[in-house]
Amino acid sequence: MYPSMEQVMELAKEYNVIPISRVMLADMETPIRVYQCFKQERYAFLLESAENGTTWGRYSYIGMAPFLILRGKNGVLFLQEGDQQQTLDEDLTSALRQLLQAYRSPALPELPPLTAGVAGYLGYDLVQQLASSPRHTLDDLNISDLQLMFCDQLIVFDHLHQEMRMIVNIHLPEGVTDEELQASYEAASKRLLQLERTIIAGMNHLKQKRSIHRLERQQGASIDDQDNTQAALTVKIKQAQESIAQGEITKVVVSQRLECSTKVHPLDAYRMLRRSKPSAYMYLLKLADETIMGSSEASFMKPSSDAAGLHGATGYAKTDQKKDFIADLSTHFPSEEAIGNPKAAALNMISQLEHHARGMYGGAVGYISFSNKPDFCTVQNNIVFKYGKAYVQAGLQINTDDAPEAKAQQLMDAARSLLHIVHTAEQMFGMKAKESCVHAPRSFPLQRFSQVNQDYFMVLESPMDNMERGILG
């Protein structure tokens, strides 16, 4: 295990959340397969990256079983711990600052940037509170304005070294004794062993039984009339152009939401998303009754090379990056690329043109580690699974010289491309499992592997295996 007990005793002098880890060889496994082992979890996440859309970024993060969940809606914050939930009196920035300051974790050289921290999203509609701008008239999805998972148990794929690192964390109270620290270290060791057994059992289960049922294909987007939707969108674009011509705004981003009924598993849709739109940021968030996924090339803040994040950079190189990130929420969230300019006028225009709450689109997804490293992206290509439907949203910047009809068509096509991902997943994963999957035991020349490890590395071949291992295209 790393770090050693002696190292933990030294770290305990400064930090109160200390990661303990074990490593497994993972050259024949994928983040998707391991994520499936935790499908029974109500809350979980998968964060990945593809550099330049061709090769995987170094790390893929899988988190589950958060010990705290912070969510907010209409200016009210809720903090959930287990089955207990309380309403917070503080505003968002104050609450986040207080919560994050309570957890101090070291950045260790042999571990990835995220070993424990907060992962989730800050929705676009949150800006209406931070900027005191008008709200949209319809909020039919009732998605939280923000939802953040505080996680201290992670599985991290290191694609460079082809290994999988399991991480749990020790939480240390003030004035912890050496005996208590030793007991916590031993308990962490047992948790790591249990986590390893869960992964091995889950992988064996996937080999023995992979139940994929044929789905009834749902045709098209379930909106009243797509032609009328495009016509209405054209009118909105003309209204935006009139405001630009009158000098009320210099630019504005108009978005369009589409939806379709579907029975496809969100994880299967994510597999197709990461294949068709590999990006610097890719995410899958399972949040109780809704699942959110997407891909983006846009960092939430201007990146610098000082600190490695999900895709190799974050927007901060200062002493306390967590504080800087929180302080910048009110001034940088969301970005002009998702709204327009000037921001206040563009926000008002968007609330007039778009009746449905944007929810995730134009917000931010990512993490803030307890070791002082935030890494968030701006939401661009996003799919929300809720109420038995998939909801997609796309947006484009409007200029005065755009042809309104052509711009509306372009925007509808962008939204439909996300629905196409859902429909493709229905077609591909609605096939019979026996027709596409066979057992393929592996030989192991290295005799030092135990039988349980040999069982673990037996895999189930499928048409998606090469893509899942990171061979894109």
N, C-alpha and C positions, 0 to 999 in steps of 0.2 A: 504494500500500500504506500501511497505517497500523499502527503508528507509523513515522515516517521513520527513516532510519539515524542521523541526529543525535539523535533522541529515544531510540533504542535505546541509543546510547552513554551517554547520561545515566542511563537506567534501569539499565544494567548495573552501576552503582556500588552499587546496593542490592539488586537482584533477580538470581536465577540462572535463572529460567524466564520468558521474555518472549514474549508473543503477537504474531504478525504476521498481518495479515488483508487480505483483498480482499472487495469487495462486488459482488454481482450483483442486478439487478432481478428480483424474484420475485413479481410481482403475478398471474401466471398459473400458478404452481406451488404445490405443497403439500408439507409435511414427509413425508407418506406416500410420494409419488412419489420424492422424493430418497432416502429411506431404502431404497427398493427397489433403488437403484443400488449398494448395498453389501450385498446379500443374500448374497454369497459369503463375507462376513466371518464368522468363527467367533464373534467377540465384537463386539457393538455395542449401542447403546441409543438410545431415543427418549423424551424427557421433554417433556410438554406440560401445558397448563393451560387450563381453561375457567372464567372468572369467573362465578359464580352460575349455572353450567350453561347459559349462553346465548351468551356471546361469548368468543373466545379471549383468553387472557392474552397478554402482549406477546411472549414468547419461546417457541420450540420448539427443543430441543437434540437434535442428532444427533451421536453419538460413535462412533468405531470404532477398531480396531487399537490396543488399549491396550499401553503399553510395559511395564507391570507388572500382575499380577493377584494380589490377596491373597485367599485363601480359608481357611476354617477348618471343622473338623469334630471334634466330641467333644473339644474343648479343645486340639487341635493346629492350628497355623497353618502355611500353606504360601505361599511367595512364588514366583511364576512369572515368569520373564523370558525371552521367546522360548520355546525348547524346554527350557530349563533350569528346574528346580524345586528349591527348598531348604526345609527345615523350620526354622522359627524357634523359638528358645528362649523369647522374650519372651511375656508374656500379651498379650491383644488391645489393651488401652488403651496399654500401653507400646510395642507394635509400631506401632500407628497413630500415636502421638505422634512416634516417631522418624522414620517414613517421611514424614509430612506436614511436619515441621520441615525436612526436606531440600530442600523445594521452596518457593521464595518467588517469587510472581508479583504484578505490580502490578494494581491496580484502575483501569483507564483510563476516562476519561469517555465516550469514543465506543464503548466495547465493552460487551457484556452482562456480567452478574455472573459467569457461568461461561465462562472462556476456556481453562482447563486445570484438571484436578482429578481427584477420585475419585468415581465413580458406581457404584451398585449397591445391595445390600440387606444388612440385618442381620436374620436370621431370628428368629422367636419362640423357637426352641429354644436360641438363644444365652443366653437369660436363665437357663436351667437351670445354666449354668456360672457366670454372674455372681452369681446368688443362691444357688448350691449347693442347688437344689431337685431333687426326683426327676425322672427322665427318663421319657418315654412308653415303653411296652413295645414298640411297633412303629414301625419307621422304614423302610417299604417303598420310599419314593421316593428315599431316600438323597440328599437335597438338602443342600448345604453349609449350615452354620449361618450363614455370611456369605460374600459374594463381592463384592469391590470391584475395579473396573477403574480403573487410573491412565491417564488419556487426555490427550494433548496435541494431538490433531487433532479439530476439531469443525466442524460446520456449524450455524449458528444462524439460524433464521427470526425476523425482526423483523416481527411482524404489524402493528405501528403504521406503520412506514415501508415495508412491503411489499417488503422486501429480504432477501436471503440473504447472510450473512457467513460466508466460509470462514476458518478460523483454524488455523494451525499455530504451534508454539512453538519458540523457540531455547533449548536447554539450555546454560548457560554454566559452564565449570569455574572454580575459584578461580584468580585471577590471569590471566584471559583477556586477550590482547593486542588492540590495535585491528585488526590484520590478521586475527586469528582471528575477531573479531567481525564484520568486513566479510564474510569468507568464509561465516560462519554465516547472515548476513542474505541473502546471494545464494542460498545453498542453500534457505533458507526460501521465497524468491520462486519458485524452481523447483518446490518442493513444492506451493505454492499453485496454480501453473499446471497441474501434473499433477492436482491435486484437481479443478480446474475442468473439465479435459478428461474426467476420469472421470465427473463429473456429466453433462456434455453428451452423452457417448457413451451413458451409461445411459439418459438421457431419450429419445434417438433410438431406442435399442433397444426401449424400451417402446412407442414410437409404431409401430414397424414390426412388432413381434411381441409380442402379449400372449397367452400360452398359458395359458388357464384350462380345466382338464379337468373333465368331469362327475365328481362324487364319488358313491360309494355311501353313501347316508344310513344312519347308524347310529341305531337307534331307542332312545331312553331311556338312562338311566344304567345302566352295566354293574355293578350291585350285585346281590347274590343275590336280594333281595326288598325292594322299597322300602317295603312295608307293615311288614315286620319291622324295617326300619331306623327307621321312624318310631316304632314301638312301643318299641324299645330307647331311642330318644331321649327318649321320654316318661318312661321309668324314670329316666334320668339327671337329667332336670329335677326329678323328685320327690326324688331324692337330694340335689340341690343345695339345694332348698327346706328339706329337713330340717336340713341343716347351718346354713342361715341362721336357722332357728327355734331351734336349739340355741345360737346365739351364736358359732359357730365362725368364721363370716364374715358380713359385712353385705351383700355382693353378689358375684356371680360371673358371668363371661361364658362360656357354653357354646357350642361351635362344632360344626359338622357338615360332613364332607367327602363329596362325591359325585364320580363320575368317569364318563366316557364314552369309548368308542373313537372316533377321528376321523382323517380324512385331510386335514382342512382345513389350509391354511397358517396358522400363527399370526398373520401380519400381517393376513390377512383377518378373523380373529376380533377382532383389535385394532381394526380399522376399525369393526366393529359395536359393540364395547365403547365406544369414544369417542363413537359416535352415540347409544347407548341410555343411557349413564351418564356424560355429560360432567361433569367434576369439577375441583376446584381443582388436583388432582394426577392426572396420567395417565402411565403408564409402560409401556414395552416393553423388556425386557432379553433380549438373545440371548446365552446363556452356553454356548457349545459345544453340548452335547447336549441342552440344555433351554432353553425359552423361557418367560419369566415376564412376565405383563402384569396390569394392574389399574388401578383408579381409587379415589380417596379424597378426602374432604372434610376429613380430620383432619390438621392439622399435627403432626409428631412432638413439637415443643415449642410452648409458647405463643408466638404470633407477635407481633412488634413491627414498627413501620413504619420503623425506622431503616435497614434494609438491604434492597434489592430482591433477591428470589430468583426461583425458578421462577414463582411465582404472585404475587410482589410483596412478600413479607415472609419474614423468618426469625425464629427465636426468640432471636437474640442481638444485642446492641448494644454489646458490650464490646470491649476492645482486641484480644484474641486469641480470636476466636470459635471457631477450630479447637480450641484447647486446652479451652475451655469445653465444647464439644460432646463431646469425648472424655471429659472428667472426669465429665460428666453421664450417660454410658452406664450406669454401674453403679447409679445411683440412679433414673433415669427410664425405663429400658428394660426391657420395653415398658410402655406406659401402663396406668393402672388401667382405662381404657375398654376395653382389650382383655383384661383379666384379671379384675379385681374388687378387693375390699378386705376386710380388710387383704391386702396383696399376697402375703406369704409363705404365708398360709393358703389364699388363692385359687389360688396356683400349685400347691400340694399337691392341692387339690380337683380342679383341671383334669387333672393327671396321672393321677388315679384314674378320672375320668369318661371321658377321651378316651384310647383306647389308641394311636391313630395320632399320630405326631409332627405338630405343627402346621405345621412348615416355615415358610412365609412368613407365614401368617395371624397378625395381631397384631404383626408385626415392623415394620420401617421400610424405606422405599425413598427414594432421593434422591441428593444429591451434596454434597461438600465441595470448594469451589474452592481452588486454590492461592493465590488472592488473599484468603483468609480469610472465606469466606461459606459456611456450611452451610445446606442446605435439604432437609429430609426430611419425609415424610409417614408416618403410621401406616397399615399395610396393612389395608384393609377389603374391597373387592371384588377378588378375586385369582384368576387362572387360571394353572395351570402345565401346559405341554405337555411331556410326557416319555413315553418307552416307547410311542409311538403312541396316547396317550390325553390327554385334557384333565381335569385335576383341579381342582375348585373347592371353596371353603370359605367358609362364612358363620357368623356368630355373633350371639348376642343376650344381653343382660343378663337374668338370672333374678331375679325378686322372689317373695316368699312369697305374694302375692295373685294370681299368675298362674295361670290354668287350665293344667295341664301339657299336656293334649292339644292345646289351642289354641296354646300356645307352641311345641310341637313342630311343628305344622303350619306356623306362621309361619316357623320356622327352616328347615324343608324347602323351603318356597316361595322363601325368599331364596336358598338354594343352587341350586335348580332354575332360578331366573332367570338365573344365570350360565351354566348348561348351555344354556339357551335361546339365549344369545348365540352359542355355538359352533354349535348346530344352525341358527340363522338364517344364519350365515356359510356353512355348507355349502350351504344352499338358494340364497343369493344369488350366491355365487361359484362354484357348480357349473354355472352356465349357460354356454352356448357364447359365446365371446368375440365372434364375428361378429354375433351377434344383438343385442348391447348396446353395441358400441364401433365408432366410425367415426373416420376421420382427419379432422381439422379444421384445415387450415392457417390461420394468422393473417396479417392484413395489418399492415404496420408503417409508419405515417406518418412516423416519425422516421428519416430516411435515415442518420443517424450510426451506427445499428446495423450491425455487420458481418454478413456472411452466416452465419457460424457462430453468432452470437447469435440471428439469425432462426430458424435451424434449432432452436436450443435452446428457443425460446419456442413452437414448434409443439407442440401438445398433443393428446392423445388424449382425446376426450370419452367419458364413461361416466356411468351413472345416479348414481354416487357423487360426481361432481366438485364439485357445490355444497357438499355436506356436508364434503368434504375441505378445501375452501377456507375453512372456518370458519363456514358458514351452518348452524347446528345446528337440530335440531327437525324 
